[in-house]
Amino acid sequence: MKNEFFIDLECNCNLHDELPYFAAGIIEDDYRENKKESISGKDYCVVFIDPWGDVCREWRGIDEIKIIEVSHSAFEMLKTNINMLEGAKNEKWFNL
């Protein structure tokens, strides 16, 4: 897996409380590179933290995002933060 970030080219697909935003995060899986067929028919599975602190996993087509190669440390830092947020939310739900 390459160290790649993505940013959406349009914010219209991301609405939360009627506020549009550009999603940006990491590419978790590249279906074109792995020659696997995606369930959605899209090219990438992406992961990002939305402005409200929720971790989101969604599908994106190659024409919907801009891909930027970043340093290994920057990629791992965001990946670690995503994993920590997911762990904290799961722990919260189990401790209710």
N, CA, C and O atoms as CSV, one atom per row, in Angstrom:
chain,resi,resn,atom,element,x,y,z
A,1,MET,N,N,0.860,-1.185,0.000
A,1,MET,CA,C,0.000,0.000,0.000
A,1,MET,C,C,0.901,1.242,0.000
A,1,MET,O,O,1.870,1.331,0.754
A,2,LYS,N,N,0.557,2.171,-0.849
A,2,LYS,CA,C,1.279,3.429,-0.921
A,2,LYS,C,C,0.822,4.351,0.205
A,2,LYS,O,O,-0.243,4.157,0.790
A,3,ASN,N,N,1.632,5.340,0.493
A,3,ASN,CA,C,1.280,6.358,1.493
A,3,ASN,C,C,0.550,7.488,0.780
A,3,ASN,O,O,1.164,8.464,0.349
A,4,GLU,N,N,-0.782,7.344,0.658
A,4,GLU,CA,C,-1.551,8.304,-0.116
A,4,GLU,C,C,-2.692,8.894,0.698
A,4,GLU,O,O,-3.424,8.191,1.394
A,5,PHE,N,N,-2.815,10.209,0.586
A,5,PHE,CA,C,-3.974,10.934,1.106
A,5,PHE,C,C,-4.892,11.213,-0.072
A,5,PHE,O,O,-4.468,11.189,-1.227
A,6,PHE,N,N,-6.142,11.476,0.233
A,6,PHE,CA,C,-7.079,11.896,-0.808
A,6,PHE,C,C,-7.789,13.153,-0.317
A,6,PHE,O,O,-7.865,13.418,0.883
A,7,ILE,N,N,-8.295,13.904,-1.259
A,7,ILE,CA,C,-9.206,15.011,-0.950
A,7,ILE,C,C,-10.306,14.984,-2.008
A,7,ILE,O,O,-10.040,14.833,-3.200
A,8,ASP,N,N,-11.542,15.134,-1.547
A,8,ASP,CA,C,-12.669,15.164,-2.482
A,8,ASP,C,C,-12.569,16.380,-3.387
A,8,ASP,O,O,-12.109,17.441,-2.966
A,9,LEU,N,N,-12.997,16.222,-4.620
A,9,LEU,CA,C,-13.010,17.336,-5.564
A,9,LEU,C,C,-14.253,18.200,-5.403
A,9,LEU,O,O,-14.255,19.365,-5.800
A,10,GLU,N,N,-15.312,17.635,-4.819
A,10,GLU,CA,C,-16.533,18.396,-4.562
A,10,GLU,C,C,-16.986,18.159,-3.133
A,10,GLU,O,O,-16.751,17.086,-2.577
A,11,CYS,N,N,-17.626,19.138,-2.540
A,11,CYS,CA,C,-18.105,18.980,-1.170
A,11,CYS,C,C,-19.583,18.630,-1.116
A,11,CYS,O,O,-20.118,18.392,-0.034
A,12,ASN,N,N,-20.249,18.595,-2.256
A,12,ASN,CA,C,-21.696,18.364,-2.275
A,12,ASN,C,C,-22.101,16.994,-1.756
A,12,ASN,O,O,-23.212,16.825,-1.254
A,13,CYS,N,N,-21.205,16.008,-1.872
A,13,CYS,CA,C,-21.572,14.664,-1.426
A,13,CYS,C,C,-21.454,14.531,0.097
A,13,CYS,O,O,-21.969,13.569,0.666
A,14,ASN,N,N,-20.799,15.457,0.752
A,14,ASN,CA,C,-20.606,15.390,2.195
A,14,ASN,C,C,-21.425,16.472,2.891
A,14,ASN,O,O,-21.029,17.636,2.947
A,15,LEU,N,N,-22.552,16.067,3.409
A,15,LEU,CA,C,-23.406,16.998,4.138
A,15,LEU,C,C,-23.650,16.445,5.535
A,15,LEU,O,O,-24.005,15.278,5.702
A,16,HIS,N,N,-23.458,17.287,6.520
A,16,HIS,CA,C,-23.721,16.901,7.906
A,16,HIS,C,C,-24.365,18.107,8.563
A,16,HIS,O,O,-23.778,19.189,8.594
A,17,ASP,N,N,-25.550,17.931,9.079
A,17,ASP,CA,C,-26.302,19.059,9.638
A,17,ASP,C,C,-26.396,20.201,8.646
A,17,ASP,O,O,-26.323,21.372,9.017
A,18,GLU,N,N,-26.563,19.841,7.355
A,18,GLU,CA,C,-26.710,20.785,6.253
A,18,GLU,C,C,-25.473,21.630,5.995
A,18,GLU,O,O,-25.559,22.650,5.310
A,19,LEU,N,N,-24.320,21.225,6.530
A,19,LEU,CA,C,-23.063,21.918,6.269
A,19,LEU,C,C,-22.201,21.067,5.341
A,19,LEU,O,O,-21.811,19.960,5.711
A,20,PRO,N,N,-21.895,21.567,4.137
A,20,PRO,CA,C,-21.047,20.794,3.226
A,20,PRO,C,C,-19.580,20.903,3.643
A,20,PRO,O,O,-19.163,21.917,4.201
A,21,TYR,N,N,-18.805,19.859,3.371
A,21,TYR,CA,C,-17.372,19.888,3.650
A,21,TYR,C,C,-16.635,18.998,2.656
A,21,TYR,O,O,-17.219,18.081,2.078
A,22,PHE,N,N,-15.355,19.275,2.464
A,22,PHE,CA,C,-14.491,18.450,1.634
A,22,PHE,C,C,-13.876,17.383,2.532
A,22,PHE,O,O,-13.202,17.711,3.508
A,23,ALA,N,N,-14.101,16.115,2.214
A,23,ALA,CA,C,-13.475,15.043,2.975
A,23,ALA,C,C,-12.029,14.892,2.521
A,23,ALA,O,O,-11.719,15.030,1.338
A,24,ALA,N,N,-11.149,14.606,3.479
A,24,ALA,CA,C,-9.744,14.334,3.189
A,24,ALA,C,C,-9.265,13.295,4.190
A,24,ALA,O,O,-9.601,13.362,5.372
A,25,GLY,N,N,-8.491,12.349,3.724
A,25,GLY,CA,C,-8.011,11.295,4.609
A,25,GLY,C,C,-7.096,10.343,3.869
A,25,GLY,O,O,-6.359,10.753,2.972
A,26,ILE,N,N,-7.140,9.057,4.245
A,26,ILE,CA,C,-6.241,8.080,3.644
A,26,ILE,C,C,-7.004,7.134,2.719
A,26,ILE,O,O,-8.206,6.914,2.874
A,27,ILE,N,N,-6.276,6.588,1.764
A,27,ILE,CA,C,-6.826,5.554,0.900
A,27,ILE,C,C,-6.526,4.225,1.570
A,27,ILE,O,O,-5.368,3.839,1.722
A,28,GLU,N,N,-7.586,3.530,1.968
A,28,GLU,CA,C,-7.425,2.265,2.678
A,28,GLU,C,C,-7.238,1.092,1.721
A,28,GLU,O,O,-6.500,0.155,2.022
A,29,ASP,N,N,-7.904,1.142,0.573
A,29,ASP,CA,C,-7.778,0.058,-0.391
A,29,ASP,C,C,-7.939,0.612,-1.796
A,29,ASP,O,O,-8.820,1.430,-2.061
A,30,ASP,N,N,-7.076,0.154,-2.690
A,30,ASP,CA,C,-7.100,0.557,-4.093
A,30,ASP,C,C,-7.513,-0.668,-4.911
A,30,ASP,O,O,-6.712,-1.580,-5.120
A,31,TYR,N,N,-8.739,-0.684,-5.364
A,31,TYR,CA,C,-9.247,-1.846,-6.087
A,31,TYR,C,C,-8.680,-1.953,-7.495
A,31,TYR,O,O,-8.669,-3.040,-8.072
A,32,ARG,N,N,-8.218,-0.863,-8.046
A,32,ARG,CA,C,-7.596,-0.923,-9.375
A,32,ARG,C,C,-6.239,-1.596,-9.283
A,32,ARG,O,O,-5.887,-2.422,-10.124
A,33,GLU,N,N,-5.473,-1.235,-8.245
A,33,GLU,CA,C,-4.132,-1.796,-8.072
A,33,GLU,C,C,-4.188,-3.274,-7.710
A,33,GLU,O,O,-3.400,-4.072,-8.217
A,34,ASN,N,N,-5.119,-3.636,-6.833
A,34,ASN,CA,C,-5.231,-5.012,-6.367
A,34,ASN,C,C,-6.004,-5.905,-7.327
A,34,ASN,O,O,-6.096,-7.116,-7.123
A,35,LYS,N,N,-6.557,-5.305,-8.369
A,35,LYS,CA,C,-7.342,-6.030,-9.372
A,35,LYS,C,C,-8.472,-6.843,-8.735
A,35,LYS,O,O,-8.825,-7.926,-9.201
A,36,LYS,N,N,-9.027,-6.283,-7.651
A,36,LYS,CA,C,-10.197,-6.882,-7.018
A,36,LYS,C,C,-11.416,-6.102,-7.485
A,36,LYS,O,O,-11.313,-4.934,-7.860
A,37,GLU,N,N,-12.556,-6.751,-7.458
A,37,GLU,CA,C,-13.788,-6.059,-7.813
A,37,GLU,C,C,-14.406,-5.478,-6.549
A,37,GLU,O,O,-14.617,-6.193,-5.570
A,38,SER,N,N,-14.695,-4.188,-6.571
A,38,SER,CA,C,-15.304,-3.565,-5.399
A,38,SER,C,C,-16.806,-3.785,-5.423
A,38,SER,O,O,-17.413,-3.877,-6.489
A,39,ILE,N,N,-17.385,-3.868,-4.267
A,39,ILE,CA,C,-18.821,-4.069,-4.132
A,39,ILE,C,C,-19.591,-2.900,-4.737
A,39,ILE,O,O,-20.648,-3.077,-5.344
A,40,SER,N,N,-19.036,-1.699,-4.557
A,40,SER,CA,C,-19.740,-0.492,-5.002
A,40,SER,C,C,-19.493,-0.154,-6.469
A,40,SER,O,O,-20.218,0.649,-7.056
A,41,GLY,N,N,-18.467,-0.769,-7.060
A,41,GLY,CA,C,-18.090,-0.405,-8.417
A,41,GLY,C,C,-17.142,0.780,-8.457
A,41,GLY,O,O,-16.707,1.195,-9.531
A,42,LYS,N,N,-16.817,1.329,-7.285
A,42,LYS,CA,C,-15.897,2.470,-7.206
A,42,LYS,C,C,-14.459,1.950,-7.143
A,42,LYS,O,O,-14.231,0.752,-6.980
A,43,ASP,N,N,-13.499,2.860,-7.273
A,43,ASP,CA,C,-12.092,2.477,-7.360
A,43,ASP,C,C,-11.377,2.366,-6.012
A,43,ASP,O,O,-10.432,1.590,-5.874
A,44,TYR,N,N,-11.826,3.137,-5.019
A,44,TYR,CA,C,-11.090,3.221,-3.755
A,44,TYR,C,C,-12.017,3.105,-2.541
A,44,TYR,O,O,-13.177,3.514,-2.582
A,45,CYS,N,N,-11.480,2.543,-1.478
A,45,CYS,CA,C,-12.103,2.631,-0.164
A,45,CYS,C,C,-11.276,3.666,0.603
A,45,CYS,O,O,-10.065,3.508,0.757
A,46,VAL,N,N,-11.927,4.710,1.075
A,46,VAL,CA,C,-11.224,5.790,1.768
A,46,VAL,C,C,-11.706,5.882,3.212
A,46,VAL,O,O,-12.824,5.484,3.538
A,47,VAL,N,N,-10.840,6.413,4.064
A,47,VAL,CA,C,-11.159,6.602,5.480
A,47,VAL,C,C,-10.790,8.030,5.846
A,47,VAL,O,O,-9.714,8.519,5.503
A,48,PHE,N,N,-11.714,8.696,6.558
A,48,PHE,CA,C,-11.430,10.061,6.991
A,48,PHE,C,C,-12.171,10.350,8.288
A,48,PHE,O,O,-13.100,9.638,8.669
A,49,ILE,N,N,-11.740,11.400,8.946
A,49,ILE,CA,C,-12.406,11.882,10.153
A,49,ILE,C,C,-13.210,13.107,9.744
A,49,ILE,O,O,-12.654,14.087,9.250
A,50,ASP,N,N,-14.523,13.046,9.951
A,50,ASP,CA,C,-15.348,14.186,9.537
A,50,ASP,C,C,-15.200,15.336,10.545
A,50,ASP,O,O,-14.618,15.146,11.613
A,51,PRO,N,N,-15.717,16.510,10.218
A,51,PRO,CA,C,-15.547,17.664,11.109
A,51,PRO,C,C,-16.153,17.486,12.505
A,51,PRO,O,O,-15.866,18.278,13.402
A,52,TRP,N,N,-16.977,16.470,12.699
A,52,TRP,CA,C,-17.606,16.223,13.997
A,52,TRP,C,C,-16.905,15.110,14.776
A,52,TRP,O,O,-17.388,14.675,15.821
A,53,GLY,N,N,-15.760,14.653,14.256
A,53,GLY,CA,C,-14.951,13.668,14.957
A,53,GLY,C,C,-15.335,12.220,14.741
A,53,GLY,O,O,-14.875,11.344,15.474
A,54,ASP,N,N,-16.166,11.952,13.752
A,54,ASP,CA,C,-16.553,10.582,13.443
A,54,ASP,C,C,-15.656,10.013,12.350
A,54,ASP,O,O,-15.322,10.706,11.389
A,55,VAL,N,N,-15.270,8.749,12.499
A,55,VAL,CA,C,-14.490,8.064,11.473
A,55,VAL,C,C,-15.457,7.547,10.418
A,55,VAL,O,O,-16.445,6.886,10.739
A,56,CYS,N,N,-15.168,7.849,9.161
A,56,CYS,CA,C,-16.037,7.455,8.049
A,56,CYS,C,C,-15.242,6.613,7.057
A,56,CYS,O,O,-14.118,6.963,6.696
A,57,ARG,N,N,-15.825,5.512,6.621
A,57,ARG,CA,C,-15.281,4.680,5.547
A,57,ARG,C,C,-16.290,4.740,4.403
A,57,ARG,O,O,-17.465,4.412,4.563
A,58,GLU,N,N,-15.796,5.167,3.253
A,58,GLU,CA,C,-16.680,5.332,2.105
A,58,GLU,C,C,-15.969,4.907,0.835
A,58,GLU,O,O,-14.763,4.660,0.836
A,59,TRP,N,N,-16.719,4.827,-0.234
A,59,TRP,CA,C,-16.184,4.486,-1.553
A,59,TRP,C,C,-16.020,5.761,-2.367
A,59,TRP,O,O,-16.813,6.695,-2.248
A,60,ARG,N,N,-14.979,5.787,-3.196
A,60,ARG,CA,C,-14.775,6.914,-4.103
A,60,ARG,C,C,-14.283,6.403,-5.451
A,60,ARG,O,O,-13.523,5.438,-5.525
A,61,GLY,N,N,-14.731,7.067,-6.516
A,61,GLY,CA,C,-14.235,6.795,-7.858
A,61,GLY,C,C,-13.014,7.646,-8.133
A,61,GLY,O,O,-12.803,8.671,-7.484
A,62,ILE,N,N,-12.218,7.227,-9.088
A,62,ILE,CA,C,-10.985,7.946,-9.403
A,62,ILE,C,C,-11.261,9.383,-9.833
A,62,ILE,O,O,-10.424,10.259,-9.616
A,63,ASP,N,N,-12.413,9.639,-10.433
A,63,ASP,CA,C,-12.742,10.978,-10.905
A,63,ASP,C,C,-13.353,11.858,-9.813
A,63,ASP,O,O,-13.675,13.019,-10.068
A,64,GLU,N,N,-13.517,11.322,-8.600
A,64,GLU,CA,C,-14.128,12.076,-7.505
A,64,GLU,C,C,-13.112,12.653,-6.516
A,64,GLU,O,O,-13.461,13.481,-5.674
A,65,ILE,N,N,-11.840,12.207,-6.621
A,65,ILE,CA,C,-10.843,12.617,-5.631
A,65,ILE,C,C,-9.530,13.018,-6.286
A,65,ILE,O,O,-9.229,12.647,-7.421
A,66,LYS,N,N,-8.764,13.785,-5.530
A,66,LYS,CA,C,-7.383,14.087,-5.890
A,66,LYS,C,C,-6.514,13.275,-4.946
A,66,LYS,O,O,-6.761,13.265,-3.740
A,67,ILE,N,N,-5.500,12.593,-5.470
A,67,ILE,CA,C,-4.628,11.740,-4.665
A,67,ILE,C,C,-3.270,12.407,-4.526
A,67,ILE,O,O,-2.686,12.879,-5.502
A,68,ILE,N,N,-2.781,12.436,-3.293
A,68,ILE,CA,C,-1.505,13.080,-2.994
A,68,ILE,C,C,-0.637,12.081,-2.247
A,68,ILE,O,O,-1.057,11.539,-1.225
A,69,GLU,N,N,0.560,11.832,-2.742
A,69,GLU,CA,C,1.483,10.950,-2.036
A,69,GLU,C,C,2.153,11.747,-0.921
A,69,GLU,O,O,2.619,12.866,-1.140
A,70,VAL,N,N,2.197,11.162,0.277
A,70,VAL,CA,C,2.749,11.839,1.451
A,70,VAL,C,C,3.830,10.968,2.077
A,70,VAL,O,O,4.026,9.817,1.687
A,71,SER,N,N,4.526,11.538,3.054
A,71,SER,CA,C,5.577,10.777,3.735
A,71,SER,C,C,4.959,9.629,4.534
A,71,SER,O,O,3.791,9.671,4.918
A,72,HIS,N,N,5.759,8.628,4.765
A,72,HIS,CA,C,5.300,7.469,5.546
A,72,HIS,C,C,4.852,7.899,6.937
A,72,HIS,O,O,3.845,7.405,7.443
A,73,SER,N,N,5.594,8.819,7.562
A,73,SER,CA,C,5.246,9.255,8.924
A,73,SER,C,C,3.914,10.006,8.962
A,73,SER,O,O,3.139,9.826,9.902
A,74,ALA,N,N,3.632,10.844,7.960
A,74,ALA,CA,C,2.351,11.563,7.919
A,74,ALA,C,C,1.199,10.586,7.740
A,74,ALA,O,O,0.158,10.723,8.382
A,75,PHE,N,N,1.386,9.601,6.869
A,75,PHE,CA,C,0.355,8.594,6.638
A,75,PHE,C,C,0.088,7.798,7.916
A,75,PHE,O,O,-1.063,7.603,8.303
A,76,GLU,N,N,1.157,7.343,8.564
A,76,GLU,CA,C,1.010,6.536,9.783
A,76,GLU,C,C,0.398,7.348,10.925
A,76,GLU,O,O,-0.340,6.800,11.743
A,77,MET,N,N,0.695,8.640,10.987
A,77,MET,CA,C,0.130,9.482,12.041
A,77,MET,C,C,-1.394,9.576,11.910
A,77,MET,O,O,-2.113,9.430,12.899
A,78,LEU,N,N,-1.883,9.819,10.695
A,78,LEU,CA,C,-3.327,9.900,10.491
A,78,LEU,C,C,-3.973,8.536,10.703
A,78,LEU,O,O,-5.048,8.445,11.297
A,79,LYS,N,N,-3.333,7.481,10.226
A,79,LYS,CA,C,-3.855,6.124,10.413
A,79,LYS,C,C,-3.955,5.788,11.904
A,79,LYS,O,O,-4.943,5.196,12.339
A,80,THR,N,N,-2.946,6.158,12.682
A,80,THR,CA,C,-2.957,5.933,14.136
A,80,THR,C,C,-4.088,6.707,14.794
A,80,THR,O,O,-4.787,6.168,15.652
A,81,ASN,N,N,-4.278,7.960,14.406
A,81,ASN,CA,C,-5.368,8.767,14.974
A,81,ASN,C,C,-6.735,8.180,14.641
A,81,ASN,O,O,-7.630,8.179,15.488
A,82,ILE,N,N,-6.905,7.686,13.432
A,82,ILE,CA,C,-8.163,7.046,13.049
A,82,ILE,C,C,-8.401,5.815,13.919
A,82,ILE,O,O,-9.497,5.624,14.446
A,83,ASN,N,N,-7.371,4.979,14.067
A,83,ASN,CA,C,-7.498,3.773,14.892
A,83,ASN,C,C,-7.792,4.106,16.348
A,83,ASN,O,O,-8.579,3.412,16.991
A,84,MET,N,N,-7.174,5.154,16.875
A,84,MET,CA,C,-7.416,5.562,18.259
A,84,MET,C,C,-8.852,6.045,18.442
A,84,MET,O,O,-9.502,5.699,19.428
A,85,LEU,N,N,-9.350,6.841,17.496
A,85,LEU,CA,C,-10.734,7.317,17.568
A,85,LEU,C,C,-11.722,6.151,17.508
A,85,LEU,O,O,-12.690,6.111,18.268
A,86,GLU,N,N,-11.475,5.207,16.603
A,86,GLU,CA,C,-12.359,4.048,16.501
A,86,GLU,C,C,-12.325,3.228,17.789
A,86,GLU,O,O,-13.364,2.767,18.261
A,87,GLY,N,N,-11.142,3.045,18.353
A,87,GLY,CA,C,-11.009,2.301,19.598
A,87,GLY,C,C,-11.721,2.985,20.741
A,87,GLY,O,O,-12.374,2.325,21.549
A,88,ALA,N,N,-11.605,4.300,20.820
A,88,ALA,CA,C,-12.260,5.054,21.897
A,88,ALA,C,C,-13.774,4.964,21.766
A,88,ALA,O,O,-14.473,4.813,22.769
A,89,LYS,N,N,-14.286,5.054,20.554
A,89,LYS,CA,C,-15.741,4.973,20.365
A,89,LYS,C,C,-16.248,3.570,20.682
A,89,LYS,O,O,-17.306,3.420,21.292
A,90,ASN,N,N,-15.501,2.535,20.274
A,90,ASN,CA,C,-15.917,1.161,20.568
A,90,ASN,C,C,-15.885,0.900,22.062
A,90,ASN,O,O,-16.788,0.254,22.596
A,91,GLU,N,N,-14.863,1.389,22.744
A,91,GLU,CA,C,-14.753,1.215,24.185
A,91,GLU,C,C,-15.902,1.917,24.904
A,91,GLU,O,O,-16.453,1.401,25.877
A,92,LYS,N,N,-16.253,3.108,24.406
A,92,LYS,CA,C,-17.361,3.866,24.997
A,92,LYS,C,C,-18.657,3.065,24.906
A,92,LYS,O,O,-19.418,2.988,25.871
A,93,TRP,N,N,-18.904,2.461,23.722
A,93,TRP,CA,C,-20.140,1.709,23.538
A,93,TRP,C,C,-20.179,0.462,24.400
A,93,TRP,O,O,-21.243,0.081,24.889
A,94,PHE,N,N,-19.017,-0.188,24.597
A,94,PHE,CA,C,-18.997,-1.402,25.398
A,94,PHE,C,C,-19.131,-1.108,26.887
A,94,PHE,O,O,-19.537,-1.979,27.656
A,95,ASN,N,N,-18.793,0.118,27.300
A,95,ASN,CA,C,-18.830,0.455,28.721
A,95,ASN,C,C,-20.110,1.179,29.139
A,95,ASN,O,O,-20.175,1.715,30.245
A,96,LEU,N,N,-21.117,1.204,28.286
A,96,LEU,CA,C,-22.382,1.868,28.635
A,96,LEU,C,C,-23.149,1.087,29.671
A,96,LEU,O,O,-24.234,1.502,30.079
